[in-house]
Amino acid sequence: MKTLRICALAALIIGGSTPLHAEEPFGSIALSRDSIGSFAWGIAWNPDNAQEAEAEALVLCQTHGGRDCQVVGQSRKACGALAIGNDGGYGTGWGVLRVAAAQEALAECRAESARCQLELARCSQLQQAGGSGRIEQPVVLARPAGEDGPATVLDVICPGRNPFGQPVWFNCWSELANQPGCYFWYLDQTRWIGFPTHESASWSGTCRGGVADGEGVLSGTSNRDFRWRVAHEGSLSKGKKHGRWVETRTTARGNTREEGHYVHGGRDGEWTVDHWSKCEMINYPVANWMDARDPC
């Protein structure tokens, strides 16, 4: 497993095969972690020298609660990123663009840890920043009554994170507002966000072992962004959509209706999609969205 390390400036300058570019400031990332999953970080750029960038990153890390802050990455590229692993690993990345730095940090982290979250992806225009957080361990739910075998483990609890570290409320386990402690898996394959950021969902059916199960209606509303009202009717199997579903949404623009089959949480086969009176047929899984739609 990777441990925190101090990167020597001499190794960066002498050992690097790519020459430093004078037009970019020196960048540095500092990180502190503890045994219970809490962490703090600081990132800073300095136009004059690497030692000042390093010192500023360490101060920012300490300001946000870090007790054992160490420099874990240095570069003279414009953007830097940090990914945190669930079992002690981490990864740093640098690039001309923020997305390139984020991808590098996640790749490095995933080589060490089974699950990684992108904690920061920033560029030198911001000069410096700091933060703190906690890696949440997988949630172990109760074993359904009368059943043998292991309890259900939910690995990704909403909100998840996109490649830029921003919270997203799909492709993760979402807690039901009307049944606290009960979760369902929300996978967005449609480019329509049925339960938008920071909004809630309710389930009319039963909950077994901490996950929604059986027949019912998933409903939700949003007063942000898309202003949805949704009602999805079908069957959940261990928290995931399975079988035939009818999904309707109401917006200021009009109504939509989609009907088809799910297999263990993912759409499968032919779906009828009626978006604002425009009927289309879509076959899942979709390899190319531009070629996926056929008129009804």
Salt bridges, closest charged atoms under 4 A:
GLU23 OE2 - HIS21 ND1 3.94
GLU108 OE2 - LYS2 NZ 2.78
GLU108 OE2 - ARG5 NH2 3.90
GLU147 OE2 - ARG208 NH2 3.00
ASP155 OD1 - ARG115 NE 2.97
GLU247 OE2 - HIS232 ND1 4.00
GLU247 OE2 - LYS241 NZ 2.70
GLU247 OE1 - ARG249 NH2 3.83
GLU247 OE1 - ARG267 NH2 2.71
GLU258 OE2 - ARG249 NH1 3.39
GLU258 OE1 - ARG267 NH2 2.60
GLU258 OE2 - HIS275 NE2 2.96
GLU259 OE2 - ARG244 NE 3.16
GLU259 OE1 - ARG257 NH1 2.81
GLU280 OE2 - LYS278 NZ 3.87
GLU280 OE1 - ARG293 NE 3.29
